[in-house]
Structures are given as structure tokens and as C-alpha cells.
Amino acid sequence: MAMSQLTPWHAEQAKIPLNPALLKDLNAEDLGFYQQQTGIKNLEQLREHIAAIQARAFLIFPYPCIRRFSFTRLKISAFHSYQEVLELGRERPGAILLDLGCCFGNDARKAIADGFPGNQTLAIDLRGEFWQLGHELFRDTAESCPVPPHLTSLPTSGDILAACVAQQSLNPVQNLVSVIHASAFFHLFTQEHQLEVARRCALLLSTEPGSIIFGSHRGALVPGSRGENGGHTFAHSPESWKEMWGTIVPGGSVQVDAWLSDEETSVSETYTDDEKAADENGVALFTGHWLVWCVRRI
């Protein structure tokens, strides 16, 4: 990506050399997943493979999650709502899972590996190049990948999903999606754009009780624009996040839970006042906490 297309903050990030040492040991679940999906059993070879993909991904866009190898940590399965996701896949006929902001497709592949029907799963990202690189990360192809072909733009079972791909649109699944997972996604946008994305998610979500939208992104005790990104993005507090959803969906039709945490997938409010301003290399980090949340039809 040309430097002129980056915000000043991201342009500075792009100039700083990557450090493969930031790839920490994977936990047992993540390690087993990557070994099974890639076929690489040797730990050192797996680390080298992941680092090579990271270097290429950083050239696509210098996201902090790429620099710090945060993309290696499975998110969807760590949320408290995950068992509900798998249950919907087993018990609701035609249940559709949408992984919003899928990057390489880690979480979509994880859900399918754990039993969610692959032919009822959609993955979408702002940058389709990451999805293509995901084929190299997981050493699969468009034909062998368990997730249907990726949607390469963000405009708004079976033949329905095929229509989404053919039209490059989510319109065919309006009011039909049982699960929407969106981690490290909303914080990429301004307050106004976050509201618009949330509205589109609400239009996609099935009206059946138990349908859910969940995830996490950077939040704050006091809502406001984030200076690290030149003021182009916005951090919600739990209260402002709930208020936003209250303007979108009719009162009493959903339950909105949200809390701050130092961990992306924490099941309860657990945060400290210690906000690290830089990583192990002294590279600036987004300050603040993680806003963990779930919107559930009732």
C-alpha cells in the first residue's frame, strides 16, 4: 500500500522494522489448531511460516495486530457466547455465521473445525488481500478451504450464500444471519460509521430469539475520538455502546451486554488503570481498554 494512503499514525508504524521475537508461544488450543490446519507439526517451522506470512501482511496494511502477531490468537472460541454459536449451528436449520472483519479467516475456520456447518459460513473483510493470504497461511486453496468464497467488499445456506458471493453483497442474507462475530473491527471507524455498521448488522441479524452479534474492540472509560489514529476513529464506553444499539433496535427486542477488560475476550469486567503506551519495541500502542460485548435477540 502506498504511504500516501495511510494515516500519519499508520505511516509511522509502517517505517518501524518488524520483530519476529514478538511471536510468543501459542497456547495449547491455538497451537493444535494451527498444526492441524497447516499440517506443520514442527514448532520452529510453524513459527517461521507464521512470521513469513506476517511480513507480507504488514505490507498490505500496517495494523498493530499484524505487527504484534495478535492475529495468531483465536478469538471467537474464547468468548463466553461461543457455545451458543456451536449450538445454533447444530440445532437451528440453516443457521448462518458471518465473520465480520475476518482477516485471514482464522475464526471462521475454527468455528467450522468445531462443527459449525461450513456451507453456512460467510467471511468478509475490508481488505480482500488478507483473505487470499489466509490461503497461504493455512496452506489451502479456494477449492479446499472449508469457508465459501470470500466477499471482497463490504456493501451493506447453499444458494443464498452463493448469491452473496455472486453479487458481492450481503443483501441476500438480510434477516437470516444467526451469528455475527466482529472482533477488532468497529474500532477502525468514526462514531458515525460505527453507527452505520451496527445498523447494517441489525438488518442482517435473524429475528429469531437467541440470534447474536458479539465481539470486542478498543474502548474507553470515557467515549471519544482516538488521537493515535489522527482522530479518525472512535472509542465507545460500555454505556455509550449500549446507548448506540438502543437507537438502532426496538426497545425490549435485544439484550445488550458490554464491559471493559484488559483482555479481548474476558467474560467479565476486569481492567486496570495501567494503560501501556508502547510495546516491547517501544512502538506506540492504541491506549485504552478492550470493549467486550454481545447483542442478543430475546
N, C-alpha and C positions, 0 to 999 in steps of 0.2 A: 504494500500500500504506500502511495506517495505521502511524504511527510506533510505536504500541504493539506491532506485530507484528515490529519489528526488534530485533536485539540492540543493546545500548548502543553497541557499536563501529560497527555499520552506521547507527544513528540519527545519530551524529556525522558519518559520511560523507555522509549524505543532506542535511545542512544546508549543505554547502560548495558554492558555485556551480561549475558545470561550466566547463571551459576548452576551447573548440574548437581552440585552438592546439596542444593535445596530440595532435591528429591529424597524425602525421608523414607524410612522403611514403611511399606504398606501394611495395614493391619491384616489379620488373617482372612477376613471376608473379602477385602479388596484384592489381596494377593491371589487368593484362589480364583476369583472372578477373572482377573487378567490372565492368569496362567491358562485357565480353561478356554477363554475366548480367543487368545492369541496363539495358543499351542506352544508358547515359550515357557518351559519349566525351569530353566536355569535362571536364578535370581539376577545375576550380574548381566546376563544377556537381555533380560526383560528390562532392567533399568536403562541399559544402553538404547534399547528400542524406544522406550518412552521418551528419553532425552532427545533422541533424533527427531521424533515427531514434535516435541515441544519447540525445538529450534525453528522448524518450518512453520508451525502455527503462529509463533510470535511475529513472523514476517507478514502474516495475514492481518493481524491486529494485535498490538501490544497490551492485551488485557493483563492485569495483575494476576488473575487466576492462572494464566498460562505461565507467567514468569515463576510463580511460586509452586507450580505443579499441583495447584488445588484441584485441577480437573481430574486428577487420578483418584480422588476420594469419591466413592459412590455416595450420592446424596439421597436419592429417592427412597432407598431401603432403610435409611437411618431415621426417617420421620415416623412419629407415632401413628400416622394415618396409613402407613404402608400396608398393614394387614387388611385394612378396609379396601385398599386398591386391589389386592390379590383376590379378596372375597368377591368384589364386584366382577372381576374377570372370570371367576368360576361360576358365579350364581346368576348374574344378570345377562340374559341373552343379548348378544350384540353389543355389549359394553365397549365403549371406545376410550382409549387412553391417548391423550395428547401431551407430549413432552415439549413444552414451550421454552425456547432458548436451549436447544438440545446440545449445542456444540458438537462434539464427536459422536454423540449418541450413546454415551456410557449408560445413562439411567434407563433409556428405552430398552437397550439390550439386557440390562439387569432385570427389569420387570418381566421381560419375555423369558429369560432364563429361569425365573422363579415361577413361571406358569401363566402369566398374562398372555392371552392369545396374540401372536404376532400379527395376524391378519386383521387385528382390531386396534392396531397401534399406529399412531402418527407422530413424526418428529419434525420440528421446524426450528429454524434459527435465522437470525438477521443476516448471517454470513454463510452461504451455502458451501463455501470452500472448506469450512471446518468439517462439515458432514463428509465431504469427499476425502479429507484427510483421515477421518474416522475409519474409512475402509482400510487405510494403510495401518492405522494403529491396531485395529483388531484383525488385520490380515484376512479380510473377507472382500466380497465384491457386491455390486448392486444386485446380482442374481443370488448370491449365497447369504447375504445379510438377512437376519430374521425380521428386520423392520422394513415395511414397504418403502418404496422410493420416497426420498426426502422432498419436502416442499421448499423451494429455494427463495420464496418471498413471503412476506407477512402482510397480506391484504386485509384483511378483516379477521361397515363390515362388508368387506367384499367390494361390490360395485360402488358403494358410497365412497370408500376410501380411494378407489381407483378414479372416481370423478374428482376428488380433491386434487390428486396428483395431475390429472389431465388438465384441469382448469387452473392449477397453481393457486388455489383458493380454498379457504375453509368453509365457504358458504354451504356446500353440500352437507356438512355435519352440524348445522345450526340447530340448537336444542337437542342434540343427540349425543354429546360427549359426556361420559360418566365421570371421567377423571381428567383434570388438567394439573400437571406438575410444572411449576415455574420457579426455578431457583437461580439466584444471581442474575435476574432478568429485569425486573421492574426498576432497579436502581440505575439502569442505563439511560433513563428518560427524565424529562422535566415533569413537574407536577401535573401539568395539563395532559401530557402524553401518557403518563401513568393512568390517569383517569380514563382516557380513551381506550387503552389496552384492557383495563378492567371491564369496561363496558362491553368490549368485544368478547371477552372471556365469558361474561354473564350471558351473552346471546348464544354462545356455543354450548353452555352447560345444560345438560338434561334437567327437566323439571322434576324428575323422579326423586323422592326423598333419598338421602344418602349420597347423592352426586356431590363431588367435592372439587375444589380448587385449592391447592396448597403449595407451599414452598417457603423460601426465605430470601432475603436480600438485605443490603445495608440499610440500617435505620438509625434513629437518634432519639434521645430523650425529648428533645425539642425539635419539631419538624422545621425543615428549611432547606434552601439550596445548598449544595455541597461545593465548597470552594475549590477542592482539589481538582475538579474537572472543569474549571473555569465557570462555575455556576450553571453548567448546562444540565445538571441532574439534581434530583430532589430526594431527601431522606425523610420518610414518614416516621412518626412516633406510633406506638400501638393505638393511641386514641385517634390520631388523625387518619390512620389506616382504616379503622372501623368506621369512622365518620364518612370516609370516601365511599366505602361499599354501601353505607346506608343511603347514599344519594343515588345509587345505581339500581338496587333491587328493592322490591316492595317490603315494607316492614313486616317482620314475622315470618318471611319465607326462607330466610337463611340464618344460620348462626355463624358469627364471625369471631374467631379467637385470634389474638395476636399478642406477642410478648417479645421483649428484648433479651438477647443472650450473647455471650461471647463465643458460642458455638453455632454453626449454621443450622444444626438440626436438633437443638435441645428441646426436650419435651416440656420444659417449664422455664419461668423467668430466672435466669442465672447469669448475671453480668456484674462486672466490677467497674469501678470508675477509672481504671488504668487503661487508657487508650494508647496503644503503641502507634507512634508516628512513622516508624520505619522498620523495614525487615532486617534480616541478618546481614545484608549487604549495605545497609544504610539507604536503601531505596524507599522513597516515600510511599506510605500506605494510605488508603482511604481511612480516615478516622471514623469513630463511631462504633456501633454495635450491629449485630445481626437482628433483623426483624423476622421472627418466625411466625407463620400464620396459616390459618385454614379457614376456608369459606365452605360451609356445608348446607345443602338443601335440607329443610326439615318439613 
